[in-house]
Amino acid sequence: MRTIDDLDVAGRRVLLRADLNVPLQDGRITDDGRIRASLPTIEALRARGAKVIVCAHLGRPKGQVKPELSLAPVAARLGELLGAEVASAADVVGDSARAAAGGLADGGVALLENLRFEPGETSKDDAERGAFADRLAALAELYVGDGFGAVHRRHASVFDVPKRLPHAAGGLIAAEVEVLRRLTEDVERPYAVALGGSKVSDKLGVIDNLLGKADRILIGGGMVFTFLKAQGHEVGGSLLEEDQLGTVREYLRRAEETGVEFVLPVDIVAATAFAADADHGVVPADAIPADRLGLDIGPESGKLFASRLADARTVFWNGPMGVFEMEPYSHGTRAVAQGLIDSGAFTVVGGGDSAAAVRLLGFDEAAFSHISTGGGASLEYLEGKTLPGLQALED
């Protein structure tokens, strides 16, 4: 895979596909982690005299212009972080975009409007997607893919544009791929995986693949209740995927057969309602009251999980252990994050909510070996899937 070092970018217009899909609240960015993760590649291109045209998506407007999903606040924040003006286009491939791209000086930066305002970006029709890719590619002379969080999508800006321009991977994608290779090839053992989040169905593929690769798998978050139910335990009003019980039982059977250690919580923080001020307390994991719902792993489980991470040499973590946004249910996630740090292992935080939790709970990001910007992309890579955006950059 070529990198930006292999491109002569001086004085040339470079279309940079970044991942700037940041959370917004009332038009305000609540976590700028993905913007900051894009800075090194943008700054490297600027330093070499490129005219940088950044394109990215925000949310899921489904081909419609939705002002609340405009990238204008992102352009403002990007300019603050760069210490330079960022021209903000009012459209994606229209007059404003062409003017912004054409008006750049060497080292200048422009940000196009939300890619997903254009139906062609996400279209499943190859012709429609290709027509949009033609217009997007026409803005530039070179293409750099650096939006790792979108490489698992067969979208125009990720998959089709690289076929139309000389292309290379940005520093962020190059780093992500190197890290994921360390999780799949010549892994330093013991290899522990901590999985959380709300749905077990979101993690089926990665669990299936890791059963042949990991030494132990720790399960928390909302997905754990399907595991507990599969073992015959009461889970009350907790999140449950009834249709996955058979699959989960099969995973537990295979783990026992292959010697992979499945670690489940021994206690749960159960509450009367999904609310920070609801009555809540710690109960055994196999005795959740029928009128309560689990919202976090309990303190003994936090200690157990930390102990099963302590001797690991490689750890991948994806998904919080509880509803970390509410303080009473944040302690399990905090325990796992601290367990990663204390292990001294090669630690990878798998993007999405896990990365947000690290920042919200006040951890130093530098204490982890790598914090991924793409949760879904990371999981699909670990499932062994071919990611369209990486395939396009390798062609």
C-alpha positions as CSV (number, residue, x, y, z in Angstrom):
1,M,0.0,0.0,0.0
2,R,1.5,3.4,-1.1
3,T,1.7,6.1,1.5
4,I,1.8,9.9,1.1
5,D,5.6,9.7,1.0
6,D,5.2,8.0,-2.4
7,L,3.3,11.0,-3.9
8,D,4.7,14.2,-5.3
9,V,2.1,16.6,-3.8
10,A,3.8,20.0,-4.1
11,G,1.5,22.5,-5.7
12,R,-1.1,19.9,-6.5
13,R,-4.7,19.6,-5.4
14,V,-5.1,16.6,-3.1
15,L,-8.5,15.2,-2.2
16,L,-8.1,13.9,1.4
17,R,-10.9,11.5,2.6
18,A,-10.9,12.0,6.3
19,D,-13.1,10.7,9.1
20,L,-14.6,13.8,10.9
21,N,-17.8,12.1,12.0
22,V,-17.8,13.8,15.4
23,P,-20.6,13.9,17.9
24,L,-22.6,17.2,17.9
25,Q,-24.9,18.6,20.5
26,D,-26.8,21.8,19.6
27,G,-24.3,22.5,16.9
28,R,-21.4,22.1,19.3
29,I,-18.7,19.4,19.0
30,T,-18.6,17.3,22.1
31,D,-15.6,15.2,21.2
32,D,-13.0,16.3,18.7
33,G,-10.9,13.2,18.8
34,R,-11.4,12.3,15.2
35,I,-10.5,15.8,14.0
36,R,-7.3,15.7,16.0
37,A,-6.5,12.2,14.7
38,S,-6.6,13.6,11.1
39,L,-4.2,16.5,11.9
40,P,-0.9,14.7,11.3
41,T,-1.8,13.8,7.7
42,I,-3.2,17.2,6.9
43,E,-0.2,18.9,8.3
44,A,2.2,16.6,6.5
45,L,0.5,17.4,3.2
46,R,0.5,21.2,3.9
47,A,4.2,21.1,4.9
48,R,5.0,19.6,1.4
49,G,3.0,22.3,-0.4
50,A,-0.2,20.4,-1.2
51,K,-3.5,22.1,-1.7
52,V,-5.6,20.0,0.6
53,I,-9.3,19.5,-0.1
54,V,-10.8,17.6,2.8
55,C,-14.0,15.5,2.4
56,A,-15.8,13.7,5.1
57,H,-19.3,12.6,6.3
58,L,-21.3,13.4,9.4
59,G,-24.2,11.4,10.6
60,R,-26.7,9.7,8.3
61,P,-28.6,12.3,6.3
62,K,-29.4,9.7,3.7
63,G,-28.8,11.9,0.6
64,Q,-30.7,14.9,1.9
65,V,-29.3,18.3,3.0
66,K,-29.8,18.6,6.7
67,P,-28.4,21.8,8.2
68,E,-28.0,20.2,11.6
69,L,-25.5,17.8,10.0
70,S,-23.4,20.5,8.3
71,L,-19.6,20.2,8.6
72,A,-19.3,24.0,9.1
73,P,-18.6,23.6,12.9
74,V,-16.0,20.9,12.0
75,A,-14.3,23.4,9.6
76,A,-14.2,26.0,12.3
77,R,-12.6,23.5,14.8
78,L,-10.2,22.2,12.2
79,G,-9.0,25.7,11.6
80,E,-8.5,26.3,15.3
81,L,-6.4,23.1,15.6
82,L,-4.4,23.8,12.5
83,G,-3.9,27.5,13.4
84,A,-4.9,28.3,9.8
85,E,-8.0,29.3,7.9
86,V,-10.0,26.5,6.5
87,A,-12.2,27.4,3.6
88,S,-15.7,25.9,4.2
89,A,-17.6,24.9,1.1
90,A,-21.4,25.2,1.1
91,D,-21.8,22.1,-1.1
92,V,-19.9,18.9,-2.0
93,V,-19.3,19.1,-5.7
94,G,-21.1,22.2,-6.8
95,D,-20.0,25.8,-7.5
96,S,-18.9,26.5,-3.9
97,A,-16.8,23.3,-3.7
98,R,-15.1,24.1,-7.1
99,A,-14.4,27.7,-6.0
100,A,-13.0,26.6,-2.6
101,A,-10.8,23.9,-4.3
102,G,-9.7,26.2,-7.1
103,G,-8.9,29.1,-4.8
104,L,-6.4,27.3,-2.6
105,A,-2.8,28.4,-2.3
106,D,0.0,25.9,-1.7
107,G,-0.5,24.6,1.9
108,G,-4.1,25.8,2.0
109,V,-7.0,23.7,3.3
110,A,-10.6,23.5,2.3
111,L,-13.4,21.3,3.7
112,L,-16.3,20.2,1.5
113,E,-19.8,19.9,2.9
114,N,-21.1,16.6,4.2
115,L,-20.5,13.9,1.6
116,R,-23.7,12.1,2.6
117,F,-25.8,15.1,1.5
118,E,-25.2,13.6,-1.9
119,P,-27.3,10.5,-2.7
120,G,-24.4,9.2,-5.0
121,E,-22.0,8.9,-2.0
122,T,-23.8,5.9,-0.5
123,S,-25.7,4.6,-3.4
124,K,-25.8,0.9,-4.1
125,D,-26.2,1.6,-7.8
126,D,-22.7,1.5,-9.3
127,A,-23.6,4.0,-12.1
128,E,-25.0,6.6,-9.7
129,R,-22.1,6.2,-7.3
130,G,-19.6,6.4,-10.2
131,A,-21.2,9.5,-11.6
132,F,-20.8,11.2,-8.2
133,A,-17.2,9.9,-7.9
134,D,-16.4,11.5,-11.3
135,R,-17.5,14.9,-10.0
136,L,-15.7,14.5,-6.7
137,A,-12.4,13.3,-8.4
138,A,-12.6,16.3,-10.8
139,L,-11.9,18.6,-7.9
140,A,-8.3,17.2,-7.4
141,E,-5.3,15.7,-9.0
142,L,-4.4,13.2,-6.3
143,Y,-6.3,11.2,-3.7
144,V,-5.3,10.3,-0.1
145,G,-7.5,7.9,1.9
146,D,-7.2,8.6,5.6
147,G,-10.8,8.0,6.9
148,F,-10.3,4.6,8.5
149,G,-13.7,4.8,10.2
150,A,-15.3,4.5,6.7
151,V,-13.0,2.0,4.9
152,H,-15.5,-0.8,5.5
153,R,-18.1,1.0,3.3
154,R,-18.3,0.7,-0.5
155,H,-19.0,4.4,-0.8
156,A,-18.0,6.7,-3.6
157,S,-15.4,8.8,-1.7
158,V,-13.8,5.6,-0.2
159,F,-14.0,3.0,-3.0
160,D,-14.7,4.7,-6.4
161,V,-12.6,7.9,-6.3
162,P,-9.2,6.1,-5.7
163,K,-9.8,4.3,-9.0
164,R,-10.0,7.7,-10.8
165,L,-6.9,9.4,-9.3
166,P,-3.3,8.5,-8.3
167,H,-3.8,7.5,-4.7
168,A,-2.1,6.6,-1.4
169,A,-2.9,5.9,2.2
170,G,-2.6,8.7,4.8
171,G,-0.7,8.3,8.0
172,L,-3.8,7.4,10.0
173,I,-4.9,4.5,7.8
174,A,-1.3,3.2,7.6
175,A,-1.0,3.2,11.4
176,E,-4.4,1.5,11.8
177,V,-3.5,-1.2,9.4
178,E,-0.2,-1.8,11.1
179,V,-1.9,-2.1,14.5
180,L,-4.6,-4.5,13.2
181,R,-1.9,-6.7,11.6
182,R,-0.4,-7.0,15.1
183,L,-3.7,-8.2,16.3
184,T,-4.0,-10.9,13.6
185,E,-0.5,-11.9,12.6
186,D,2.3,-13.1,14.9
187,V,0.3,-12.0,18.0
188,E,2.3,-11.7,21.3
189,R,0.5,-13.9,23.8
190,P,-1.4,-14.2,26.1
191,Y,-3.9,-12.4,23.8
192,A,-7.0,-11.0,25.7
193,V,-10.0,-9.4,24.1
194,A,-12.6,-7.4,26.1
195,L,-15.9,-6.9,24.3
196,G,-18.8,-4.8,25.4
197,G,-21.5,-2.6,23.9
198,S,-25.2,-3.1,23.7
199,K,-25.7,-5.9,21.2
200,V,-24.1,-9.3,20.9
201,S,-25.3,-9.3,17.2
202,D,-22.9,-6.5,16.4
203,K,-20.0,-8.7,17.6
204,L,-21.0,-12.1,16.2
205,G,-18.5,-12.1,13.4
206,V,-15.6,-11.0,15.5
207,I,-16.3,-13.5,18.3
208,D,-16.6,-16.3,15.8
209,N,-13.2,-15.4,14.3
210,L,-11.5,-14.7,17.7
211,L,-12.5,-18.1,19.0
212,G,-9.6,-19.4,16.9
213,K,-7.2,-16.7,17.8
214,A,-7.6,-15.2,21.3
215,D,-6.6,-16.9,24.5
216,R,-9.4,-15.3,26.5
217,I,-12.5,-13.2,25.8
218,L,-14.0,-11.0,28.4
219,I,-17.7,-10.1,27.9
220,G,-19.5,-7.1,29.4
221,G,-21.9,-4.4,28.4
222,G,-25.5,-4.9,27.3
223,M,-24.4,-7.9,25.2
224,V,-23.5,-9.9,28.4
225,F,-27.1,-10.5,29.3
226,T,-27.6,-12.7,26.3
227,F,-24.7,-14.8,27.5
228,L,-26.1,-15.0,31.0
229,K,-29.6,-16.0,29.7
230,A,-27.9,-18.6,27.5
231,Q,-26.5,-20.1,30.7
232,G,-30.0,-20.3,32.2
233,H,-29.9,-17.2,34.4
234,E,-32.6,-14.6,35.0
235,V,-31.7,-11.2,33.5
236,G,-34.8,-9.2,34.4
237,G,-35.5,-6.2,32.2
238,S,-31.9,-6.1,30.9
239,L,-31.1,-5.9,27.2
240,L,-31.6,-9.3,25.6
241,E,-31.4,-10.7,22.1
242,E,-33.5,-13.8,22.3
243,D,-32.7,-14.8,18.7
244,Q,-29.0,-15.0,19.5
245,L,-29.3,-17.4,22.4
246,G,-28.5,-20.5,20.3
247,T,-25.5,-18.8,18.7
248,V,-24.1,-17.8,22.1
249,R,-24.5,-21.3,23.5
250,E,-22.6,-22.6,20.5
251,Y,-19.8,-20.0,21.2
252,L,-19.6,-21.1,24.8
253,R,-19.4,-24.8,23.7
254,R,-16.7,-24.0,21.1
255,A,-14.7,-22.0,23.6
256,E,-14.7,-24.9,26.1
257,E,-13.7,-27.3,23.3
258,T,-10.8,-25.2,22.0
259,G,-9.5,-24.0,25.3
260,V,-10.4,-20.3,24.9
261,E,-11.3,-18.8,28.2
262,F,-14.6,-17.0,28.3
263,V,-14.8,-14.5,31.2
264,L,-18.3,-13.4,32.2
265,P,-19.2,-11.0,35.1
266,V,-19.8,-12.4,38.6
267,D,-21.9,-9.4,39.7
268,I,-24.0,-6.7,38.0
269,V,-25.1,-3.2,38.9
270,A,-28.9,-3.5,38.5
271,A,-31.3,-0.6,38.5
272,T,-35.1,0.0,38.6
273,A,-34.9,2.2,35.5
274,F,-32.6,3.4,32.8
275,A,-31.6,6.5,34.6
276,A,-28.7,7.8,36.7
277,D,-30.9,8.6,39.6
278,A,-32.8,5.3,39.6
279,D,-32.5,3.0,42.6
280,H,-29.6,0.7,41.9
281,G,-27.4,-1.8,43.6
282,V,-25.0,-4.7,43.1
283,V,-26.5,-8.2,42.6
284,P,-25.0,-11.6,41.7
285,A,-24.8,-12.0,37.9
286,D,-26.8,-15.2,38.2
287,A,-29.5,-13.6,40.4
288,I,-30.7,-10.4,38.7
289,P,-34.1,-9.5,40.1
290,A,-36.9,-9.8,37.5
291,D,-38.0,-6.2,38.1
292,R,-34.5,-4.7,37.5
293,L,-32.2,-4.2,34.5
294,G,-28.4,-4.5,34.4
295,L,-26.6,-1.3,33.5
296,D,-22.9,-2.1,34.4
297,I,-20.7,-5.0,35.5
298,G,-20.2,-5.0,39.3
299,P,-17.1,-4.2,41.3
300,E,-16.0,-7.8,41.8
301,S,-16.4,-8.3,38.0
302,G,-14.2,-5.2,37.5
303,K,-11.5,-6.8,39.7
304,L,-11.9,-10.1,37.9
305,F,-11.6,-8.6,34.4
306,A,-8.5,-6.6,35.5
307,S,-6.9,-9.8,36.8
308,R,-7.5,-11.5,33.5
309,L,-5.8,-8.7,31.7
310,A,-2.9,-8.4,34.1
311,D,-0.6,-11.0,32.4
312,A,-1.7,-10.3,28.8
313,R,0.8,-9.2,26.3
314,T,-1.8,-8.1,23.7
315,V,-5.2,-6.7,24.5
316,F,-8.0,-5.5,22.2
317,W,-10.9,-3.7,23.8
318,N,-14.1,-2.8,21.9
319,G,-17.3,-1.6,23.7
320,P,-18.0,-0.2,27.1
321,M,-18.9,-2.5,30.1
322,G,-21.9,-0.4,31.1
323,V,-23.8,2.9,30.5
324,F,-20.6,4.8,31.1
325,E,-22.2,8.2,30.3
326,M,-24.1,7.9,33.6
327,E,-21.7,8.0,36.6
328,P,-23.2,5.2,38.7
329,Y,-22.7,2.8,35.7
330,S,-19.3,4.0,34.6
331,H,-17.1,2.0,37.0
332,G,-16.9,-1.3,35.1
333,T,-15.7,0.6,32.0
334,R,-13.2,2.5,34.1
335,A,-11.9,-0.8,35.7
336,V,-11.3,-2.3,32.2
337,A,-9.6,0.8,30.9
338,Q,-7.3,0.9,34.0
339,G,-6.7,-2.9,33.6
340,L,-5.4,-2.3,30.0
341,I,-3.1,0.4,31.3
342,D,-1.8,-1.6,34.2
343,S,-1.2,-4.7,32.1
344,G,1.8,-3.1,30.3
345,A,0.6,-5.0,27.2
346,F,0.3,-3.8,23.6
347,T,-3.2,-2.3,24.1
348,V,-5.7,-1.3,21.3
349,V,-8.9,0.5,22.1
350,G,-11.3,-0.3,19.2
351,G,-12.8,3.0,18.4
352,G,-16.4,4.2,18.8
353,D,-17.8,4.3,22.3
354,S,-14.7,2.8,23.8
355,A,-12.6,5.7,22.6
356,A,-15.2,8.2,23.8
357,A,-15.3,6.5,27.2
358,V,-11.5,6.8,27.5
359,R,-11.8,10.6,27.0
360,L,-15.0,11.1,29.0
361,L,-13.6,9.2,32.0
362,G,-10.4,11.3,31.9
363,F,-7.8,8.8,30.9
364,D,-4.6,9.9,29.2
365,E,-4.9,8.6,25.7
366,A,-1.1,8.2,25.5
367,A,-1.4,5.5,28.2
368,F,-2.8,3.1,25.5
369,S,-0.7,1.8,22.7
370,H,-3.4,2.7,20.1
371,I,-6.9,4.2,20.1
372,S,-8.6,3.3,16.8
373,T,-10.8,5.9,15.0
374,G,-13.0,3.2,13.4
375,G,-14.9,0.8,15.6
376,G,-16.9,-0.9,12.8
377,A,-13.9,-1.0,10.5
378,S,-11.7,-2.5,13.2
379,L,-14.2,-5.2,14.0
380,E,-14.7,-6.2,10.3
381,Y,-10.9,-6.4,9.8
382,L,-10.7,-8.7,12.9
383,E,-13.5,-10.8,11.4
384,G,-11.3,-11.4,8.4
385,K,-13.4,-9.4,6.0
386,T,-12.1,-7.5,2.9
387,L,-12.5,-3.8,3.5
388,P,-13.5,-2.0,0.3
389,G,-11.6,1.2,1.2
390,L,-8.3,-0.7,1.9
391,Q,-8.8,-2.8,-1.2
392,A,-9.1,0.4,-3.3
393,L,-5.9,1.9,-1.8
394,E,-4.0,-1.4,-2.5
395,D,-5.0,-1.6,-6.1
